[in-house]
Structures are given as structure tokens and as C-alpha cells.
Amino acid sequence: MLDAVRRTGRPRLVGGGVRDWLLGLAPKDFDIEVGGTDFETLHRTLEPFGATDIVGRSFGVIKVRSRASGEEYDFSLPRRESKTGGGHRGFAVEPDPTLSDADAAARRDFTVNAIALDPFTGTLVDPHGGQRDLQARVLRHTSAAFVEDPLRVLRAFQLAARFDFTLAPETAQLCRTIASTFAELPVERVWGEWEKWATKSATPSRGLTVLEQTGWLRHFPEVAALRGTPQEPEWHPEGDVFTHTQHCLDALVALPEWQASDAARRRLLMFGVLAHDFGKPATTVRVEKRGQLRWTSPGHEPAGGPIAVQFLRRIGAPLDCDAPVSALVVYHLAHHHGQTEFTDSSVRRLARKLAPATIDDLAAVMRADANGRPPLPSAEIHLRIDELVAKAHALAIAASAPRPIVQGRHLIALGLRPGPQFKPIIDAAFEAQLDGAFANEPGGLHWLREHLQAQNQVSLNT
């Protein structure tokens, strides 16, 4: 395919695929920019190699699914962009096959994304010093046109987290000058960058640092409020709640369970850890405890649940994130409260309250929280978490909450007519099940008969 393209133009591998290859990562995207040809000629050249999708004629973009490999490739022409209005979409785009490699690369956001590769000679085309910045792990804007697209600040946020980059000071300053343009971004684009941060981060704390350095943290007030909220040094020597949260996020991605999770679970755990102390700014007070003035945050767990949902709505997260993330926030200290040992009943009830999140999910959040207090050791806390997980696995509810065994159909089979009286009976049966009165359908039916007989609602002969 590239041989055919070379006969009509100047193909270059560009963008994130080249960056990832230079970082020693397997490229996931294959973008080929072809100079020196026109759109129709490029389209005719590609058609014999697979199904083509002209997704952006005005942008000069053609998608090709190779018949030989099944892989999808993006081919495009070099293009000029000029700002015509506000927001992420306010651009006039004009394909220009005559653009040089340097001019074509100048429209890209960061120098590390502006490196091209000649696929035939292996020569890197790097007119903006991207290799230097890649080696230094620095994100630096390619040109002054960076300010024309406010989404690029959020791209810096997630790229810094994904590849452990720092932001060049001059780029941070440039980002501060456009902080007021955040409102121009559609919420779905905001979510797109947060989702990449939540599912692909290697060092998620780097992303929060970028938001703080650029002045964009103010657009996420639930996170911004963590900065400056004090914690008791005896238990949190690492600093304020913002710093603690950064440590927790980095601790999460180091856990084997996070690394083995799919994108949906990674997203759930990352936002659960990010939001776990959202309730502290409103509840933190200095009080006397054991003869000393100490910082404490009573009730911050339940206070944080609604704030977590507020944040998720702000960034455009899918609605199905709300309940599980909120539950992880509300119960993230369940291993610190209550009885000295976990009972079957308490663990069943905890699993029920967490649903659709699970005790395994909660354990990952708890471990990240415990590890987010350097240099304090957390062995005792991890043993407590291990006890909770072991109990949940023994009860077969670590990965899913218990479900009611007694259903309305069982009441009907015993001769009761459907009506409003069904709900209190079924609720009572579920409470008994959670307390361990029965664990299967025969046991549930036996309990139900006894309960109804005690209530004079079914005959002894039923």
C-alpha cells in the first residue's frame, strides 16, 4: 500500500504512533500524511487495497481497512488551519499538498507529536525538536497557534499522566492565558480527555499537576478544593488532601488489580480514588483529641458521595458512573469502622450497599488510600483489607452483591394474591437472608412459610 502511495506522493508516518514507537511502546494508531498529491489521486491509489471511508473530504482524510491485514489506517493530506470562531471546532481547514514537512508539523499540539517518520528510509523528520523533548519527558507547544484550541490544555493533562511528562514552563504560561476559554469546550470533549486520564494513566498525579500549573484546576472545583485542606501530620505526613490524593492515584495504578482491569473498571477505580476525600474540605476541623489539637474530618465519607456525583456530571461522565463511584467514596473507610472483625452479615450488607461496585473494587480503593501516605507503613491496614476480601470471597460476594432469593413468585405459589403486602414480606426475607437465616431457595422457602405462618398469612398445610 505504501509503495503505491509513494509513486504518487510523499508518505510520512505521523502523530502519536511515531511518539509511542520512540517511547518503546506498541503503536495503536497508524496515521499517514501524504504530501505532493491531491485528494482524488490519493483515493484512487488506496481503493484497490481495501474498503475506504471518506470521513473528512474537507479535511483531506481517508480511512482504509486493509484487505490483507484487517488493520485500519488513516491517510490524510497536509493541511492549513486558521481560527475562524470560538471553541474546539472554530477552524477553517484547507488541505495543502504543497506544505513542507516543517509547515505541516507546525499545526500539531506538542513537539513530541510533531515527529514524522519516512517509512522507506527510516529517517525521522523532526523540525520542532520533538525527540529532544521526548527524551526529557517534556510537553512543549509546537507553535503559538497552540492557544487557538483550548482542548490542547486538557490533552496536556492526560498526556502528562499517560507518559509521565512534565509541562514546559512556557507552555504552562501559554495555557494560563487561555484559561477563560474552557467554557467553549463541549462537555463530551472534556469527558474524552478525562476518560483517557482515567483509563490510560501511568502517573495520574502528573495530570493534576498540569491542571494546577495551568490555572485550569479552577474549572474542576471539587478537585481544586483539596489543595490547602489540612490533614493531621501524624496520620498524613505527606501533606494536604490534594497531595494525598495524588499519592493515592499513583498507588492505584501500581496495583496488579488495576493493571489487569479492563477500561470500564479502571475508570471506576480511578474516579473512586480521585473522589474518595471530596468530602474533607467541608468537614475538616481542628479539635482536641487525647489532649492535643488535631485535624479531623468527621463524616467526610458520606459527605463526599454527592460531591463525587456533582464532579462526574461536570466532566460529562456516563450516568452509570454515578452510583458505583459514589458508593466507593461513601464506604472507603468501612475497614476502619464498626466491629473488630467482619461478620457474615456485615459483609453481605456492605456488598449490597456498594452495588453495582463490588467489595473487590472497594478493596482496591482502600489499598490505594492506605499506600497514599508516604512514608507511613500500611501493613496493619492491608491485613484488615485482606480480612474483608477473604470474608467476601468465602461468602462468594466479592465480585457481586447478594441478590434476593425469595421473590414474588414464591409468595404466589403459596397462595397469596399480588398486592402492596408483597414488598414488606420480600424485604423481610432479604434482611433474613443477609443475616444468614438461609442461603438457597429451599432454605428461603422454609423461612418464608414460617414467617407467613407467624403472620397468619398462610395455612400450616400449605
N, C-alpha and C positions, 0 to 999 in steps of 0.2 A: 504493500500500500504506500509506504513512504517513498519507495523507489519511483512509483508512478507520480507521486506528488512532486518529487524533486525534478522531474522532467518539465514541470510547468511552473514551479515556484521555488521558494526558499523556506523549507520547513524547519521549525525550531520547536523543541520541547520546552514548555514554559510553565511558570507558576509553581504551585505547591508540590507537584510531582517532582520537579527538579530539586526543590528545597529538601523534601523528605529523603530523596536519594542521597544527597550530600550529607544529610544527618545520619545516614546508615539505616534509614527506615524503609520499609517496603512501600513504594508509591501506590496510592489508591486511585489517583486521578491521572489520566493521560490527556493533557491538553497540548495541541499542536497549533502553533501560529504559523501561517504561511504567507510570506511576503512575495511581492513580484508577480502576482497573478490576480485575476478577478473572480468574483463570486461564482459566476456561471461556469467558468473553466474549472474551478476547484470542485464544484458539484458534479460535473460530468466525469471528472477524473476519479472521484470517490464512489460513484454509483455501482461500478462492477464489483466492489469489494464487500457490499452488504447493504442492509436497509439504511437509508439516510433519512434524517429528520431535520428539516429546515426550521429550527426552533427560533431563529432570530435573523431573518434575512437582513433587516435593517441594521443589525449588529454584526453581520457577516459571520454567523455561527452555523455550523453544520454538525449534527451528531451522526456518527456512523457506528452500527453494530456489526462487527466483523463476522462474516460467514465462517471464516476459518477458526476463530478462537472464541467467538461469542462475546468478546470484550467490547465495551463501548468507548469510543474515543470522541473527543471534541476537537473539531478543526475550526479555525477562525482566521479572519484576515486581521492584520494590524489595523488599529483604528484610533481616530482622534476623538476626544471627549471635551465638550465645553459646557460650562454651567449655564443653565437657562432658567432655573427656578429653585425653590426651596426643596429640601428633603433629599432622601436617598435616590429618588428617581428623576430629579430635576436636571437631566443631562441631555444634550444633543450628541448623538453618537454617529460618527461618519467613518465607515471603513476606508482605509487609505493604503493600498498595496505598495505605495512608493515610500512608506515610512522606513527609516533606518532602524536597526536593532535598538539603538540607544533611545530614539524618539518613541518607539513602540513600548519600550520598557518603562519610560518615564510616567506613564499613566497608572502604573501599578502602585499599590499602597505602600509597601515596605521594601527596602532594598533586598531583603532575603527572599522576597517573592518576585524579584525582577531579574533573576538569573535565568538565562536561556542556555539550551544545550543543542549543539549541532549533532543530530543523531548519526551522521555518517562519519564525521571526523572525531567525535568525542570532545570537541572544543567547547569550553564554556564561554558564553558571551555575557560579560558582567560589567556593563558600563557604569553602574552606580555603586560598586564596592560591596555587593551583597555577600560575597564569600568572606570578606574580612569581618563583616557584622555577624555572619553565621558562626564563624569560629569564636567570636567574642560573646556569642549568645545575646546580641543586642538587636532590638527592634528600632529601626530608624526610618523615618519617612523618606520616600524616594524623591519627591519634589514638593514645591509649595502648593501644588494642586491638591495635596492631601486634605486640606481644610474644606474642599468642596463637597466632601461626602462624610457626614458625621458618623455613619456606620463604622468607619475605619477605626474610631476610638474603641468601639466595642470589639472589633476584630483584634485590636492590640490586647485587649483584656483577655480574650480566650486564647490567643496565640501565645502570650506570655505564660499562661498556665499550662498549655499543652506541651510547650517545648522548653520550659524553664528559661525564658528570655527575660532580660531587663529592658526597660524603655529608655532610649536615649534622652538625655535631659532636654535637648532642643525639641524633640518630638513631644515630650510631655508638655512643654511650654506651648507648643502649637495647639495641642489638644485643649489646653485650658482656654485658649482664645475662642474656641467654638463650643464651649460647654452649654451655652444657651440654645444651641441648635438641636439638643436632644429631643425636644418636643416635635421636631419634624419627622422623626423616625416612626414608621408604622410599628405597632406593638408586635406583629408577627416577625419582623426583622430583629427586634430586640430579643425576642424569645429564641430565635435561631442561634444567636451568639451565646446566650446563657446556656442553651442546651448543649452546645459544643463544649463549653466550660465544664458543665456538669457530667458529661459522659466521656470526655477525652483527656482530661487534665492529668498531667504528670506531677505538677506542683501547683495546686489550685490557689495557694496563698499568693502566688505571683500575680494572678488576675486581680485580686482585691487590692494589691499594692498599686497596680496600674490605675485602677479606678480612683484611688486616693491621690496619686501623684498628678492626675489629670484634672482633678476637681469634679470628676463625673460621679464620685461616690454620693454626692448630694441628691442625685436622681434616684437613689435607692435608699431612702431614709431609714428603713428598718435595719439595714446593714450599717449605715453611717452612724446610727445611734450607739453602736457597740464601742466606737472609738471614744475613749475617755471615761467609759463606765468602769469604776474601780472594782477590784476583787481583793479578797483577803490574801496577803502575800504568803501566809503560812501554807495555804492550800493552792494558791496560784502564783508562784514566784515569777511566772513568765510575763506578767503584766496585765493590761486591761482586757476587757472582754473581746475586743477586736483582735488583739494579738493571740489570745487563747483560741479564738475561732480559727485563725489562720493555722495555728499548730494542729488543731483537730482535723482540719481539712486535709493537710498534708499527711497526717497519721492515717486517715481513712484510706487514701489511695495506696498506702503501703500495705494494707491488709490483704491477705490472699483472697478473702471472700469478695472484696471489691474487684480485684483484678480478674477474678473468674466470672464475674456477673455480666449479664447482657446489658445493653444500653438502658433499658427501662429501669432495671434495678439500680444501676449506677446512679441514674438521675434521682431516684427516690432517696438513696442513701446520702448523696451529696447535698441535696437540699435539706434533708433531715439534720445533717451535721451543721450546715450553714446557719439554719434557723434555731438550733437547739437552745440557744441562750437569748433569743429575741425578746424574751420577757424580762431580762435583767435590767435594762435601762429604766424601766418604770417601777421596779420593785426593790432596787438596791438601796440599802440604808446602812448607817453606821450605828451600831447598838452595843451595849455592854454584854459580853458573854464571858463567863468564867473569870470575871474580874478585869477584863480588858475590853477596850473598844475595838470592835471588829466590823469589817464589811460583810454583809449578808444579803441574800436576795430571796426572802421567803415568798413562796408561791410563784416563782418565775416560770415554772414548768407549765401550769395551766394558763398563765397569762400569755405565754408565747405562742400557743396554738392559733388563736385568731390573728395574731400579727403575722405568723407564717403564711396563712391563707391570704392576707392582705398583700404581702410581698409577691406571692405567686400570681395573684391577679394583676399586679402592677407590671410584671415582666411578661405577661401573656402565656403563662404555662397552661397546659391542658387541664381541664377541670378535674380529671381523675387523679391529679397530683394532690389535690387539696386534702382529702381525708387521710390518706396514709402519712403524708408529711406532717400534718397537724398532730396525728396520734403519736408519731415518733418523738415530736417535740414535747408533748404533754407528759409522756411516760418515760423520758430518757433517764430519769433518776429512780426508776422503780426498784433497782437493786440496792438503793440506799435507804429506802423507807420500809416500814412495816415490820413483820416478824423476823426473827433471827434466821429462820430457814423458810424456804419456799414450800408451801403446801400444794398438793394437787389442785385443790380448789382455787387458790390464789393464782396459780399459773394458768389454769383454764380461763379464769376471768380476765387476766391480763391479755391473753391471746385474743379473747373476744373483743376487748376494748381496742386493741391495736388494728383489727381487721379493717381494710384489706392488707395493711402491713402485717408482718409476722414477727414472732419472737427472734428468729434468726436475723431479721432486719434490725430489730431493736438492739440486739447484741452487738452488731457491727457499729451502730451509732454510739453505744456505750463504750466500746473499746476505743474508738477514735477520741471520744471525750476524755477517757482516762489517760490516753497517751499524749494529750494536748496540754500537758502541764510540766514541761521540762524545767528542771532536771529531776522532778519528784518521781520516785519509783511507783509503779501501779500494780505490783504483784497481788496485793490483797484484793484490790478491786477486780482484777481479772479472774481471780479464784471465785469471787462472788458471781461474776457473769457466767463463768463456767458452770456453776451450780444451777443457775437459771436455765441455761441451754440444755444441760443434761436432763433436768426435770422435764423440760418441754419435749425433748426427744423421746424420753421414756413414755410420755403420755401421747406421743405421735401428733403433737400440735405445734412443733417448732416451725413448720413451713406453712401451716394453715390453721385457722381458728376452728374450735369445735363447732359443729352445726347441730341444731336441734334434732333429736332423734324422734320425739313424739310430734306428730303432725295432725292436721285437721282430719285427715282420712282415718286415722286411728280412732278418733272420737266418733266419727260417723259409723265406723264398723261396730262400735259398742252401743249404737242405737241413739246417739244424740243428734238432734237436729242442728244444722249450722246456724249460727247466730252470734251476737255480741259476747255471749258467755264463753266462746271458744278461746278468745285471746288470753284471759287470765288463767285458764287451765293450761294452755300451751306454755305460757310464760312461767308458770309454777313448775311445770315439768322440766323446762330448760334450766331453771335455777337448781332443781334437784339433781339434774344431770351434771351441772358444773360442780356441785358439791360432792359428786361421786356416788350418788344413790344408784345409778345404773350406767352402763357403758355400751349397751347394744339394744336392738329393737325388742327382743324378748324381755329383757330387764325393764325397758321403758314401758312395755305393755303391762307388766306386772305392777309396776309403780302406779301406772295410770288407773288400773282397776281399783287398787287400794285407795287411791286418792279420791276417786269418784264415789266409792262406797262410803268413805268417810264424809263426803259431802252430800250423801243421799241422792246422787245423780244417776246411779245405775244399780240395777239389782244384783244381789250376790250371785245369782245364777247366770249372769251374762258371761 
